[in-house]
Amino acid sequence: MSQYRLKQYPKKNFSRMKLLAADLGQAISGAEYDFTKGNLSRAVLLLSVPMVLEMIMESVFAIVDIYFVSRLGADAVATVGITESVITLVYTVAIGLSMATTAMVSRRIGEGNRDAASRTGFQAVALALLLSLVIAVPGVIYAERILELMGAGQEIVENYSGYMKWMLGGNTVIMLLFVINAVFRSAGDAFLSMRVLWLGNLINIVLDPCLILGLGPFPELGVTGAAIATNIGRGIAVLFQIYILFFGSSRIRITKAHITFRPRILLKLLKIGAGGMGQFFIATSSWIIMMRIVSEFGASVVAGYTIAIRLVVFALLPSSGISNAAATLVGQNLGAKQPQRAEQSVWLTGKVNTVILTVIGVLFIAWPESFLRFFIHDPEVISAGVQSLRIISAGFLFYGLGMVLVNSFNGAGDTATPTWINFICFWIIEIPLAWLLAIVFGWNEKGVFYSIIIAESLLTIISFLIFRKGNWKLKSA
């Protein structure tokens, strides 16, 4: 009997490896799969893998920019950091609208109504285009004034404002990229979102050093070159998205019949999206205020904090991909009248996300300097970055579950609950606490970093308690 077992176990393990390899191949290739039926673990894997790769690609935009910009000095890095804190307002609108898109499109897919899903997708794209234009015009006109209000020095305002003008002026590509990818993901075509960002990043990686440093025939544009390269990469990715959406073979395809004004769908997108926008406005505006407090301690601290946050974002975006998978599963399974399966998908993705982020947090705490030196070698910047990275990473254990729970509310169409949670944790707790610890109690930048992990951990605890009540299962989308 023992000999028989010795022969069988390797075969079992080999079979499992073959199944896993097959599932990974299916996840990347985008083979058809019904996420409201079958093995839930497999459904999570098939959705999560391309979404994680997509989010990694999204974070690569920021990482590549900061890698080359860091060659220009602390002022250039600080410009990127300050601008990105303002651009988070664009992300607020884009993510809020993409949450509404995910909730409504995934619900229609779960109901088996692809035609209605396509109609909703077109309304979301049109709304994203309109809102982006409202942001672009004042962003370009008042770029210098915005930098001044954010505490930037005169050197940055006079010499580096071009970066902010290009990023705010080109926000249309950010909006469309987020919303159209939300259409693909919520339909179950997450692999398309992944491929779109691969294309955009490849172009950005090639153009960044060329336009920043003036390689070959390209002009040396400095930090402004980073913004131009990013916009070109994202712009070409958006053109690819539009081609797939109108002429491709995805689960959702927009035809002439779908290109009509649908007030009821638009109003519902705005209603759900407004909650999402409010939710992320609270979260992202708190980051802007935190950056403003950090700027009190000099350009080196701002630069170190900026690079550390980029690393944190790089770690969190893949986890955001996993939580996006939970949102899609919640929306589709609620549409298919399977609330219990929707809840099970949340707990499963939450466990996976928590384990992954905990491991990354340990790495950041143990070897922060190694990660920071990849971007810059200035001792003062590295010192500030090490301090912020270690403190913020200590909360990764909580962030993983919190991200999944919040996105699950959004996937159900309940964007109001996370908005109130964010209001309490970020505006009532985090911002006053950061000011008290940093300025009043004299902890300096450390006070800001500690307030971040306290607020984020509290968010997870509150979300957990509310999620268990189950009211989110009754929301319509």
Sequence and secondary structure as in RCSB ss.txt:
>XXXX:A:sequence
MSQYRLKQYPKKNFSRMKLLAADLGQAISGAEYDFTKGNLSRAVLLLSVPMVLEMIMESVFAIVDIYFVSRLGAD
AVATVGITESVITLVYTVAIGLSMATTAMVSRRIGEGNRDAASRTGFQAVALALLLSLVIAVPGVIYAERILELM
GAGQEIVENYSGYMKWMLGGNTVIMLLFVINAVFRSAGDAFLSMRVLWLGNLINIVLDPCLILGLGPFPELGVTG
AAIATNIGRGIAVLFQIYILFFGSSRIRITKAHITFRPRILLKLLKIGAGGMGQFFIATSSWIIMMRIVSEFGAS
VVAGYTIAIRLVVFALLPSSGISNAAATLVGQNLGAKQPQRAEQSVWLTGKVNTVILTVIGVLFIAWPESFLRFF
IHDPEVISAGVQSLRIISAGFLFYGLGMVLVNSFNGAGDTATPTWINFICFWIIEIPLAWLLAIVFGWNEKGVFY
SIIIAESLLTIISFLIFRKGNWKLKSA
>XXXX:A:secstr
 HHHHHHHHHHHHHHHHHHHHHHHHHHHHT    TTSS HHHHHHHHHHHHHHHHHHHHHHHHHHHHHHGGG HH
HHHHHHHHHHHHHHHHHHHHHHHHHHHHHHHHHHHTT HHHHHHHHHHHHHHHHHHHHHHHHHHHHTHHHHHHHT
T  HHHHHHSHHHHHHHHHTHHHHHHHHHHHHHHHHHT HHHHHHHHHHHHHHHHHHHHHHHHT TTS   THHH
HHHHHHHHHHHHHHHHHHHHHHS SS    GGG S  HHHHHHHHHHHHHHHHHHHHHHHHHHHHHHHHGGG HH
HHHHHHHHHHHHHHHHHHHHHHHHHHHHHHHHHHHTT HHHHHHHHHHHHHHHHHHHHHHHHHHHHSHHHHHTTT
   HHHHHHHHHHHHHHHTTHHHHHHHHHHHHHHHHTT  HHHHHHHIIIIIIIIHHHHHIIIIIS  THHHHHH
HHHHHHHHHHHHHHHHHHH GGGG   
